[in-house]
Amino acid sequence: MSDFELIPAIDVLGGRCVRLSQGRYDAATVYDDDPGAVARRFRAHALQRLHVVDLDGAKAGKPCNRDAVRAILSEMKGVPIELGGGIRTQESVAEWLELGIDRVILGTAALRDPELVKEAARRYPGRIVVGVDAKEGQVAAEGWLETSDVDVVTLARRFEDAGVVALIHTDIARDGMGTGPNLEATAALAEQVSIPVVASGGVGSVEHIRAAAALAPRGVAGVIVGRALYDGSVDLADALEAAACS
């Protein structure tokens, strides 16, 4: 398999599989009432990883969609799952890892409480990911509802040598729009840190995936695809093939 990962996404809001546009909760499109069924369809392909976000949790600051996440876990046996959204305590980190989540994604916690992230990375080597969500280069938090005065590179560098296994870089303005992820910003971030960086937000075609994969030599380790898989813009088999050719 290619070292570059194509990672399908399931975002959960109110127990249903949805996609937002530019992180706006009032712009949610519901694609399936059963996230477990979506996971089952994805499982028919040779996935390297699945990306799951508890959108209610991201907004509330605590896990909110446990039943949906458990349903996804039950369908994805053998496929590593990374989970973000509302994970802001060591107890929440431990809970999800014990339930079978492979990696937890810490976004708001990385901004507000970097020591929590570093301690989690020490406790759980290779299982902590930092979400670097950006609005015009500044880090956003609290389910993308607030924008900080911290830039993405400053945030990312806080976790050099901390044991964080990856960074997920999302340009919120591109998220859900299908116009392509901000690959230049993602690659620029990857070149300034030693942590692998995954691109997220905006994939709308297989060509976007090929363009992301071409940046693997610059430190871009993968790309997350969401809405394009649901609206038919991208076929998952084609996406996996494009990523594997990197």
C-alpha positions as CSV (number, residue, x, y, z in Angstrom):
1,M,0.0,0.0,0.0
2,S,1.0,3.6,-0.6
3,D,2.3,5.5,2.4
4,F,-0.1,8.3,1.4
5,E,-3.5,7.7,2.9
6,L,-6.9,8.4,1.4
7,I,-9.2,8.7,4.4
8,P,-13.0,8.8,4.0
9,A,-14.9,10.8,6.5
10,I,-18.1,10.4,8.4
11,D,-19.4,13.5,10.3
12,V,-22.1,12.8,12.8
13,L,-24.7,15.4,13.9
14,G,-27.7,14.4,15.9
15,G,-26.9,10.8,15.3
16,R,-27.0,11.2,11.5
17,C,-24.3,11.3,8.8
18,V,-24.1,14.9,7.6
19,R,-21.7,17.3,5.9
20,L,-21.4,21.0,6.7
21,S,-20.3,23.8,4.4
22,Q,-17.5,25.9,5.8
23,G,-18.1,24.5,9.2
24,R,-21.6,26.1,9.4
25,Y,-24.0,24.1,11.6
26,D,-26.9,25.9,9.8
27,A,-25.7,24.6,6.5
28,A,-25.8,20.8,7.2
29,T,-26.8,18.4,4.6
30,V,-28.0,15.0,5.9
31,Y,-26.8,12.1,3.7
32,D,-27.9,9.1,5.9
33,D,-29.8,8.5,9.1
34,D,-27.5,5.6,9.9
35,P,-23.8,6.3,10.2
36,G,-23.2,2.5,10.7
37,A,-24.7,1.8,7.3
38,V,-22.4,4.4,5.8
39,A,-19.4,2.7,7.5
40,R,-20.6,-0.6,6.1
41,R,-20.5,0.7,2.6
42,F,-17.1,2.1,3.0
43,R,-15.9,-1.2,4.6
44,A,-16.5,-2.9,1.2
45,H,-13.3,-1.1,0.1
46,A,-9.7,-1.7,1.2
47,L,-9.4,1.3,3.5
48,Q,-6.3,2.3,5.4
49,R,-8.2,4.5,7.9
50,L,-11.6,6.1,8.6
51,H,-12.1,9.7,9.8
52,V,-15.0,10.3,12.2
53,V,-16.1,13.6,13.7
54,D,-18.7,14.1,16.5
55,L,-20.0,17.5,15.4
56,D,-22.3,17.9,18.4
57,G,-19.4,17.1,20.6
58,A,-17.2,19.7,18.9
59,K,-19.8,22.3,19.7
60,A,-20.7,21.1,23.2
61,G,-17.1,20.4,24.3
62,K,-17.9,16.8,25.3
63,P,-18.7,13.5,23.5
64,C,-22.3,13.5,22.3
65,N,-22.7,10.7,19.7
66,R,-21.5,7.6,21.5
67,D,-24.1,5.3,20.0
68,A,-23.4,6.4,16.4
69,V,-19.6,6.0,17.0
70,R,-20.1,2.6,18.5
71,A,-22.2,1.6,15.5
72,I,-19.4,2.7,13.2
73,L,-16.8,0.8,15.3
74,S,-18.9,-2.4,15.0
75,E,-19.0,-2.1,11.2
76,M,-15.3,-1.3,10.8
77,K,-13.5,-4.1,12.6
78,G,-9.9,-4.3,11.4
79,V,-10.0,-0.7,9.9
80,P,-8.3,1.9,12.1
81,I,-10.6,4.8,13.1
82,E,-9.6,8.3,14.1
83,L,-12.1,10.3,16.0
84,G,-12.4,14.0,16.8
85,G,-15.0,16.3,18.3
86,G,-15.4,17.3,21.9
87,I,-12.4,15.3,23.2
88,R,-11.0,17.7,25.8
89,T,-10.1,15.7,28.8
90,Q,-7.8,12.7,29.6
91,E,-10.9,10.8,30.6
92,S,-12.4,11.3,27.2
93,V,-9.2,10.3,25.4
94,A,-9.0,7.1,27.5
95,E,-12.7,6.3,27.0
96,W,-12.5,6.3,23.2
97,L,-9.2,4.5,23.0
98,E,-10.5,1.8,25.3
99,L,-13.7,1.4,23.2
100,G,-11.5,0.7,20.1
101,I,-10.8,4.0,18.5
102,D,-7.3,3.9,17.0
103,R,-6.5,7.6,17.2
104,V,-8.1,10.6,18.8
105,I,-8.0,14.0,17.3
106,L,-7.5,17.0,19.6
107,G,-8.3,20.4,18.2
108,T,-9.7,22.8,20.7
109,A,-7.7,21.1,23.4
110,A,-4.5,21.6,21.4
111,L,-5.2,25.4,21.4
112,R,-6.5,25.8,24.9
113,D,-4.5,23.1,26.8
114,P,-1.4,22.0,25.0
115,E,-0.1,20.2,28.1
116,L,-3.1,17.9,28.0
117,V,-2.2,16.9,24.4
118,K,1.4,16.3,25.3
119,E,0.5,14.2,28.3
120,A,-1.9,12.2,26.2
121,A,0.8,11.6,23.5
122,R,3.1,10.4,26.3
123,R,0.5,8.0,27.6
124,Y,-0.7,6.7,24.2
125,P,2.3,6.8,21.8
126,G,1.2,6.9,18.1
127,R,-2.5,7.5,18.9
128,I,-2.8,11.3,19.3
129,V,-3.5,13.6,16.3
130,V,-3.8,17.4,16.5
131,G,-6.4,19.1,14.4
132,V,-5.1,22.4,12.9
133,D,-8.3,24.1,11.7
134,A,-7.6,27.5,10.0
135,K,-9.6,30.6,9.1
136,E,-7.3,32.8,7.0
137,G,-4.3,31.1,8.6
138,Q,-5.5,31.5,12.2
139,V,-6.5,28.6,14.4
140,A,-10.2,28.1,15.0
141,A,-11.7,26.2,17.9
142,E,-14.9,25.3,19.7
143,G,-16.4,23.5,16.7
144,W,-14.9,26.2,14.4
145,L,-17.2,28.8,16.0
146,E,-14.3,30.8,17.5
147,T,-11.1,32.1,15.8
148,S,-8.0,32.6,17.9
149,D,-5.0,34.9,17.4
150,V,-2.7,31.9,17.1
151,D,-1.4,31.0,13.6
152,V,-1.3,27.4,12.3
153,V,2.5,27.1,12.3
154,T,2.8,28.4,15.9
155,L,0.2,25.8,17.1
156,A,1.8,23.0,15.2
157,R,5.3,23.7,16.5
158,R,4.1,23.4,20.1
159,F,3.9,19.7,19.5
160,E,7.3,19.0,17.9
161,D,8.9,16.1,19.7
162,A,5.7,15.6,21.8
163,G,4.9,12.3,20.2
164,V,1.9,13.5,18.2
165,V,1.5,11.1,15.3
166,A,0.0,13.5,12.7
167,L,-1.6,16.9,12.1
168,I,-4.8,17.4,10.2
169,H,-4.9,20.7,8.4
170,T,-8.2,22.1,7.4
171,D,-8.8,25.4,5.6
172,I,-12.4,26.0,6.9
173,A,-13.2,28.3,3.9
174,R,-12.7,25.3,1.6
175,D,-14.5,22.7,3.7
176,G,-17.5,21.2,2.0
177,M,-17.2,23.5,-1.0
178,G,-15.7,21.0,-3.5
179,T,-13.2,23.5,-4.9
180,G,-10.2,21.7,-3.7
181,P,-8.3,21.7,-0.4
182,N,-5.7,24.4,0.4
183,L,-2.8,22.2,-0.6
184,E,-0.2,24.9,-0.8
185,A,-1.0,26.0,2.8
186,T,-1.0,22.3,3.9
187,A,2.4,21.6,2.2
188,A,3.9,24.8,3.6
189,L,2.9,23.7,7.1
190,A,4.3,20.3,6.5
191,E,7.6,21.8,5.5
192,Q,7.9,23.7,8.7
193,V,7.3,20.8,11.1
194,S,8.6,17.2,11.4
195,I,5.1,15.8,12.1
196,P,3.2,14.3,9.1
197,V,0.4,16.6,7.9
198,V,-2.9,15.4,6.4
199,A,-4.9,17.7,4.1
200,S,-8.6,18.1,4.7
201,G,-11.5,20.2,3.5
202,G,-12.7,20.8,-0.1
203,V,-11.9,17.7,-2.1
204,G,-14.3,17.7,-5.0
205,S,-12.6,15.5,-7.6
206,V,-10.2,12.7,-8.1
207,E,-7.8,15.3,-9.6
208,H,-7.7,17.0,-6.2
209,I,-6.7,13.7,-4.6
210,R,-3.9,13.3,-7.2
211,A,-2.7,16.8,-6.5
212,A,-2.6,16.1,-2.8
213,A,-0.7,12.8,-3.3
214,A,1.9,14.6,-5.5
215,L,2.8,16.6,-2.4
216,A,3.9,13.5,-0.4
217,P,7.6,14.4,-0.9
218,R,6.9,17.7,0.9
219,G,5.4,16.0,3.9
220,V,1.7,15.7,3.1
221,A,0.8,12.3,4.4
222,G,-2.8,11.9,3.3
223,V,-6.1,13.6,2.4
224,I,-9.5,13.3,3.9
225,V,-12.6,13.1,1.6
226,G,-16.1,13.7,2.8
227,R,-18.9,15.4,0.8
228,A,-17.5,14.4,-2.6
229,L,-18.1,10.7,-1.7
230,Y,-21.7,11.4,-0.7
231,D,-22.7,13.6,-3.6
232,G,-21.1,11.3,-6.2
233,S,-18.4,13.7,-7.3
234,V,-15.8,11.1,-6.3
235,D,-16.0,7.3,-6.4
236,L,-14.3,5.7,-3.4
237,A,-12.6,3.0,-5.5
238,D,-11.2,5.7,-7.9
239,A,-10.1,7.8,-5.0
240,L,-8.2,4.9,-3.4
241,E,-6.5,4.1,-6.7
242,A,-5.5,7.8,-7.2
243,A,-4.0,7.9,-3.7
244,A,-2.2,4.6,-4.2
245,C,-0.4,5.9,-7.3
246,S,1.5,8.5,-5.3
